């Protein structure tokens, strides 16, 4: 292994910031912290409450709270009242001040962030926020929503993918979206670099009445995959019991569309 | 004008869904509703409170409230307790049920959503959510954060860009991010189709102590543009008093990075 070769900032071990969106007490982040401690110096800044579905939300117009915690062994750790993206900003510009992490890892999320779910994902927004800061970043998610999900079968892959990222360097402007199959009878087949499947959630709203007679709605939905059987997608890789790795960029510009729009007339002077 | 030609669903006038992230009582959405009423049938589903910086957050694990309002003339209108993305989902799958809007417009946001701000923007997330649903969508933002911002100077451009989008059709998988210069002594120069400038917010956290002796932090920051003087960017267009139009896609896959990663070894069986 050549982590030392690539470790920046003159430190012998890489400085690794760990965050997530399920909150600092979840078992997913505990697994990730313990794994990262075998690779480098770990700092944790994570939300003090579940932040699933927060997307790339940041806290504007309200102050943030930040408290140190003692949940892990030999880790500099903080819980924050904000979103996953807030946590990365706070870690980079307040907690760590003069030190820049060599790597930011987020997760391990309880639930898939493959396909279109990457847009709603607090886990991945933390990783993308790190990429905006120029820091190599990986979001890890397990396709199992349960609080007591099992992470044992993915530990070796968390380490191997993290080592590969530290060795090769993650391309600029990009963060990795890693999704793991849920624990099953079958062993994981390996790792596939994939693209984001084109899919959406088909929402259904469940109308109910509260004890005061006022209506409210629960959002639920079915996943609709427009890329069924496309073998280059993350959803396909996961369906075949592979780990999917999608490099995600934060430049949303649709360059092909820009070309098409050259012919548009805007009917103005 | 050929809006009628392009209007779908067999209706004589296009069905236009209006939402925003500043909340249903803001003057920006009022301006947008009035303009859209000159083009088609308008339905409003918008947040009941400011949702700036909510990114692509959605409400999971909590119910949503939806109430009809009477803020506009001759408009089917609702306020919602959720995020801008929730509003689009609710409108499409609950309020409108069997009808699909011909267009979704979001805004006019009080504040710029150019460059990296598109990621944090509730305004644009509503538009992108519509694009995921296959509906043409435009987010409009004014580079003026004030509640009493003036929108008069951009009205003709809102209409001309909307008409151009209805006439030409917005490419699949894409929503338009339109930003307007703030009102100034100089007239707007025209419309420029641009790319998202590569930039970031350099955060500073202001530590204070509350009346109970506990610390809290305000997030503030400076905008750092790595694409200074790049004339193909949205930030440059706005600096020259042009309206910027950036087509944004929700496929985050970094295809170039996928190629680079072909050589990675993940050290697993």
Contacts between the chains, C-beta under 8 A, distances in Angstrom:
chain1	res1	chain2	res2	distance
A	50	B	61	7.2
A	52	B	60	5.4
A	52	B	61	7.0
A	53	B	57	6.2
A	53	B	58	4.7
A	53	B	59	6.9
A	53	B	60	3.9
A	53	B	61	7.8
A	54	B	55	7.3
A	54	B	57	4.8
A	55	B	54	7.3
A	55	B	55	4.1
A	55	B	56	3.3
A	55	B	57	4.4
A	55	B	58	7.0
A	55	B	85	7.4
A	55	B	125	6.7
A	56	B	55	3.4
A	56	B	56	6.1
A	56	B	57	8.0
A	56	B	119	4.7
A	56	B	120	5.8
A	57	B	53	6.2
A	57	B	54	4.8
A	57	B	55	4.3
A	57	B	56	8.0
A	57	B	57	4.3
A	57	B	120	7.4
A	58	B	53	4.7
A	58	B	55	7.0
A	58	B	120	5.3
A	58	B	219	7.3
A	59	B	53	7.0
A	59	B	219	6.4
A	60	B	52	5.3
A	60	B	53	3.9
A	60	B	219	7.3
A	61	B	50	7.2
A	61	B	52	7.0
A	61	B	53	7.8
A	63	B	208	7.5
A	63	B	216	4.0
A	63	B	217	6.0
A	63	B	218	5.4
A	64	B	205	7.7
A	64	B	216	6.6
A	64	B	217	4.5
A	64	B	218	7.7
A	64	B	219	6.4
A	65	B	214	7.5
A	65	B	215	7.7
A	65	B	216	5.7
A	65	B	217	7.6
A	66	B	215	7.5
A	66	B	217	6.2
A	85	B	55	7.4
A	85	B	120	7.7
A	86	B	219	7.2
A	89	B	203	4.8
A	89	B	219	6.7
A	90	B	205	6.7
A	90	B	217	7.2
A	90	B	219	7.9
A	92	B	203	7.5
A	93	B	202	7.5
A	93	B	203	4.3
A	93	B	204	6.8
A	93	B	205	6.2
A	94	B	203	7.9
A	94	B	205	4.4
A	94	B	217	6.9
A	116	B	132	6.3
A	116	B	250	7.1
A	118	B	252	5.9
A	119	B	56	4.7
A	119	B	125	7.9
A	119	B	128	7.2
A	119	B	132	7.8
A	119	B	250	6.1
A	119	B	252	7.5
A	120	B	56	5.8
A	120	B	57	7.4
A	120	B	58	5.3
A	120	B	85	7.7
A	125	B	55	6.7
A	125	B	119	7.9
A	128	B	119	7.2
A	132	B	116	6.3
A	132	B	119	7.9
A	132	B	200	5.0
A	133	B	200	6.8
A	156	B	268	6.6
A	157	B	266	7.6
A	157	B	268	6.5
A	160	B	266	4.8
A	160	B	267	4.6
A	160	B	268	5.1
A	161	B	266	6.1
A	163	B	267	6.5
A	164	B	264	5.0
A	164	B	265	6.6
A	164	B	266	5.3
A	164	B	267	7.0
A	168	B	261	7.5
A	168	B	263	7.6
A	168	B	264	5.3
A	170	B	257	7.8
A	171	B	254	6.7
A	171	B	256	7.1
A	171	B	257	4.2
A	171	B	260	5.5
A	171	B	261	7.9
A	173	B	198	7.5
A	173	B	254	7.2
A	174	B	254	4.6
A	174	B	257	4.7
A	177	B	252	7.9
A	190	B	266	7.4
A	190	B	268	6.1
A	190	B	269	7.1
A	191	B	266	4.4
A	191	B	268	6.5
A	193	B	258	5.6
A	193	B	261	4.8
A	193	B	262	7.1
A	193	B	264	7.4
A	195	B	251	7.7
A	195	B	253	4.3
A	195	B	255	7.1
A	195	B	258	6.7
A	196	B	251	5.6
A	196	B	252	5.9
A	196	B	253	4.6
A	198	B	173	7.6
A	198	B	251	7.0
A	200	B	132	5.0
A	200	B	133	6.8
A	202	B	93	7.5
A	203	B	89	4.8
A	203	B	92	7.6
A	203	B	93	4.3
A	203	B	94	7.9
A	204	B	93	6.8
A	205	B	64	7.8
A	205	B	90	6.7
A	205	B	93	6.2
A	205	B	94	4.4
A	208	B	63	7.5
A	214	B	65	7.6
A	215	B	65	7.7
A	215	B	66	7.5
A	216	B	63	4.0
A	216	B	64	6.6
A	216	B	65	5.7
A	217	B	63	6.0
A	217	B	64	4.6
A	217	B	65	7.6
A	217	B	66	6.2
A	217	B	90	7.2
A	217	B	94	6.9
A	218	B	63	5.4
A	218	B	64	7.7
A	219	B	58	7.3
A	219	B	59	6.4
A	219	B	60	7.4
A	219	B	64	6.4
A	219	B	86	7.2
A	219	B	89	6.7
A	219	B	90	8.0
A	245	B	261	7.4
A	246	B	252	7.8
A	246	B	253	6.0
A	247	B	253	7.0
A	247	B	254	4.2
A	247	B	257	3.6
A	247	B	258	5.9
A	247	B	261	6.4
A	248	B	252	4.1
A	248	B	253	6.8
A	248	B	254	6.3
A	249	B	252	5.9
A	249	B	253	7.6
A	249	B	254	4.0
A	249	B	257	7.3
A	250	B	116	7.1
A	250	B	119	6.1
A	250	B	252	7.6
A	251	B	195	7.7
A	251	B	196	5.6
A	251	B	198	7.0
A	252	B	118	5.9
A	252	B	119	7.5
A	252	B	177	7.9
A	252	B	196	5.9
A	252	B	246	7.7
A	252	B	248	4.1
A	252	B	249	6.0
A	252	B	250	7.7
A	252	B	252	7.7
A	253	B	195	4.3
A	253	B	196	4.7
A	253	B	246	6.0
A	253	B	247	7.0
A	253	B	248	6.8
A	253	B	249	7.7
A	254	B	171	6.7
A	254	B	173	7.2
A	254	B	174	4.6
A	254	B	247	4.2
A	254	B	248	6.3
A	254	B	249	4.0
A	255	B	195	7.1
A	256	B	171	7.1
A	257	B	170	7.8
A	257	B	171	4.2
A	257	B	174	4.7
A	257	B	247	3.6
A	257	B	249	7.3
A	258	B	193	5.6
A	258	B	195	6.8
A	258	B	247	5.9
A	260	B	171	5.5
A	261	B	168	7.5
A	261	B	171	7.9
A	261	B	193	4.9
A	261	B	245	7.4
A	261	B	247	6.5
A	262	B	193	7.1
A	263	B	168	7.6
A	264	B	164	5.0
A	264	B	168	5.3
A	264	B	193	7.4
A	265	B	164	6.6
A	266	B	157	7.5
A	266	B	160	4.7
A	266	B	161	6.1
A	266	B	164	5.3
A	266	B	190	7.4
A	266	B	191	4.4
A	267	B	160	4.6
A	267	B	163	6.5
A	267	B	164	6.9
A	268	B	156	6.5
A	268	B	157	6.5
A	268	B	160	5.0
A	268	B	190	6.2
A	268	B	191	6.5
A	269	B	190	6.9
